[in-house]
Amino acid sequence: MRALPASVLAVCGLIASACGGTGSGGVTAGQAAPATTTQQGPTQETQQSPARQAPPEAEPLDGKVIVIDPGHNGGNYRDPAAINRQVDVLTKRKACDTTGTQTANGYSEAAFTWDVSNRLAKILEARGATVKLTRADNNSVGPCITERAAIGNKAKANAAVSVHADGAPTKERGFHVIIPKKINGPVDKVVGSSNRLGLALRAAFAAGTGLPYSTYIGSKALSYRNDLGGLNLSTVPKVFIECGNMKNPVEAARFQDPKFRQKIALALADGLQHYLKA
């Protein structure tokens, strides 16, 4: 999730592989996800393979609406002015979006989150849910963090998750879940349900991926924050998941393996389903 500094954004336009990004919002899953392992979506292998059955103790997802927010966008580096535009997230003003981070060999966070999110959408739809993505592709700019929250709100989602990966020092490892705090704002009424969603995702993610809790942030893979517009402006239960550290060589290699990205998607689907059984 950690972005390249604003001063580097112009340089990113010269080296496309060095930056992440996001696109337009409010897309029903399955409508705009091409079959590829590149910036455009999940692999043909994933599209052809059936989703694993839901965990037996979880309730069916029929009638549930889930919004998936793939972090950043592959085209963000092309328009620094747009993504650096300051927006109000209630506790502060901050950039509309960022480019995201990348692995040492240039695999971008935006490409990773787009692929995982499409895999996750396919699994959830196979289990009966209605799924919406906050962006339509991985070669556009935006949407802003404020718009991403609004998409979940408009959908009246039963749950929303923003998929990210971090850019911490190379020695650091592990995943963490970011959960909103009360801010005397719209998110306050869903802080409790967001916490339950976060706990369900943490348990399922650890069990399904084998990745450790973060070694560098939060407590037992939980981080509570009040500075993220995607959470502050949400009126539906929502969390962020930082799937691991893209700068760590072990985790970077796993993230570039389509089979491991499928594991991540399955783990997230299980976590969402456990939360929604209540």
MISETOR-979399 format. One record per residue (C-alpha): x, y, z. Coordinates in pm, whole numbers, padded with zeros to 5 digits, always signed. Example, Ala and Ser with C-alpha at 12.3 -4.5 7.8 and 13.67 -1.06 7.14 Angstrom:
REM residues 2
+01230-00450+00780;+01367-00106+00714;
***
This chain:
REM residues 278
+00000+00000+00000;+00286+00242+00073;+00311+00480-00220;+00607+00610-00408;+00678+00966-00290;+00498+01241-00479;+00833+01370-00603;+00887+01044-00788;+00553+01038-00968;+00675+01224-01273;+00962+00979-01310;+00712+00694-01292;+00569+00815-01620;+00899+00721-01783;+00910+00373-01632;+00562+00224-01636;+00661-00100-01467;+00777+00091-01161;+00437+00219-01053;+00094+00093-00954;-00251+00249-01013;-00649+00226-01035;-00944+00287-01273;-01314+00370-01290;-01556+00257-01024;-01876+00067-00960;-01821-00230-01190;-02009-00553-01140;-01753-00830-01115;-01702-01040-01424;-01790-00762-01669;-01447-00614-01725;-01191-00872-01619;-00996-01014-01917;-00825-01352-01893;-00458-01271-01846;-00186-01270-01584;-00077-00920-01681;-00217-00586-01570;-00562-00678-01703;-00694-00949-01472;-00681-01313-01362;-00533-01597-01561;-00721-01824-01799;-00631-02108-01566;-00817-01934-01282;-01121-01857-01493;-01154-02222-01594;-01100-02376-01251;-01404-02401-01019;-01411-02218-00689;-01345-02430-00385;-01656-02509-00188;-01741-02277+00096;-01638-02380+00446;-01915-02606+00585;-01979-02391+00892;-02039-02076+00685;-02377-01958+00563;-02454-01928+00189;-02387-01589+00033;-02713-01567-00162;-02851-01214-00131;-02526-01070+00008;-02357-00774-00159;-01978-00752-00130;-01763-00467-00259;-01399-00535-00340;-01162-00241-00372;-00841-00332-00562;-00586-00082-00433;-00437+00184-00664;-00448+00158-01047;-00198+00071-01317;-00241+00406-01494;-00197+00633-01192;+00165+00712-01278;+00049+00885-01597;-00142+01162-01420;+00039+01289-01108;-00178+01600-01090;-00496+01395-01071;-00381+01149-00809;-00203+01414-00600;-00520+01626-00583;-00604+01675-00215;-00935+01538-00091;-01109+01561+00246;-01105+01237+00448;-01261+01412+00752;-00959+01379+00981;-00721+01543+00732;-00667+01620+00364;-00462+01381+00158;-00390+01271-00197;-00676+01139-00410;-00477+00817-00464;-00118+00696-00504;+00077+00472-00737;+00127+00202-00476;+00443+00004-00425;+00616-00274-00623;+00853-00569-00592;+01224-00537-00665;+01167-00665-01018;+00882-00425-01093;+00566-00626-01023;+00329-00352-00912;+00091-00350-00619;-00182-00238-00858;-00135-00547-01075;-00131-00771-00767;-00446-00622-00615;-00631-00631-00947;-00552-00999-00999;-00636-01105-00643;-00957-00901-00645;-01083-01060-00966;-01003-01407-00834;-01186-01321-00511;-01488-01188-00700;-01515-01509-00903;-01511-01726-00589;-01768-01512-00408;-02000-01507-00709;-01973-01887-00732;-02086-01897-00370;-02392-01682-00443;-02286-01326-00364;-02337-01014-00573;-01994-00856-00613;-01891-00507-00723;-01539-00383-00790;-01436-00020-00739;-01243-00011-01067;-01297-00159-01412;-00940-00225-01525;-00575-00184-01436;-00469+00076-01689;-00677+00379-01587;-00634+00658-01330;-00820+00661-00999;-01082+00654-00866;-01010+00871-00565;-01024+00720-00220;-01343+00917-00155;-01511+00764-00461;-01405+00415-00358;-01585+00455-00026;-01891+00596-00203;-01917+00288-00427;-01950+00061-00125;-02199+00296+00037;-02414+00321-00274;-02419-00057-00311;-02530-00089+00055;-02268-00360+00081;-02292-00619+00355;-01912-00608+00363;-01633-00429+00179;-01262-00504+00164;-00980-00300+00016;-00700-00524-00111;-00342-00398-00079;+00019-00507-00026;+00280-00305+00161;+00622-00164+00081;+00811-00198+00411;+01186-00258+00465;+01302-00583+00303;+01369-00762+00632;+01009-00717+00746;+00739-00975+00678;+00376-01058+00722;+00022-00933+00667;-00201-00703+00866;-00562-00587+00862;-00646-00217+00894;-00967-00145+01086;-01141+00195+01121;-01162+00396+01441;-01442+00626+01553;-01395+00981+01423;-01735+01142+01495;-01816+01072+01132;-02006+00833+00905;-01790+00532+00983;-01869+00539+01355;-02183+00328+01326;-01995+00045+01152;-01673+00045+01357;-01792-00254+01560;-01900-00459+01259;-01580-00361+01076;-01380-00494+01370;-01564-00827+01348;-01497-00836+00974;-01130-00769+01038;-01102-01049+01292;-01271-01295+01055;-01037-01200+00770;-00729-01219+00992;-00812-01574+01102;-00896-01697+00753;-00597-01527+00591;-00348-01674+00837;-00499-02022+00803;-00534-02010+00426;-00201-01858+00326;+00039-01954+00605;+00177-01599+00605;+00281-01465+00944;+00139-01168+01127;+00317-00843+01038;+00653-00800+01207;+00656-00421+01173;+00310-00273+01228;+00003-00326+01441;-00058-00578+01716;-00124-00940+01615;-00186-00827+01256;-00444-00563+01354;-00390-00192+01295;-00656+00064+01391;-00645+00389+01191;-00841+00711+01145;-00655+00862+00848;-00778+00651+00555;-01056+00801+00346;-01167+00460+00223;-01254+00375+00584;-01347+00713+00734;-01612+00774+00469;-01758+00424+00471;-02110+00365+00599;-02079-00012+00549;-01851-00258+00732;-01510-00223+00568;-01144-00304+00628;-00815-00293+00439;-00594-00601+00408;-00221-00553+00353;-00146-00901+00221;+00224-00882+00299;+00542-00693+00213;+00622-00663-00158;+00976-00555-00072;+01048-00879+00115;+01199-01125-00138;+01016-01429+00001;+00675-01266-00004;+00743-01092-00335;+00812-01429-00499;+00491-01574-00357;+00283-01279-00473;+00408-01332-00829;+00291-01695-00826;-00065-01725-00965;-00131-02029-00746;-00044-01833-00434;-00263-01542-00543;-00545-01793-00574;-00471-01907-00217;-00499-01546-00103;-00831-01504-00281;-00971-01824-00130;-00861-01717+00218;-01027-01378+00180;-01345-01540+00050;-01355-01770+00351;-01303-01478+00588;-01583-01278+00430;-01813-01578+00443;-01740-01648+00808;-01818-01284+00889;-02142-01286+00691;-02273-01603+00855;-02381-01398+01157;
***
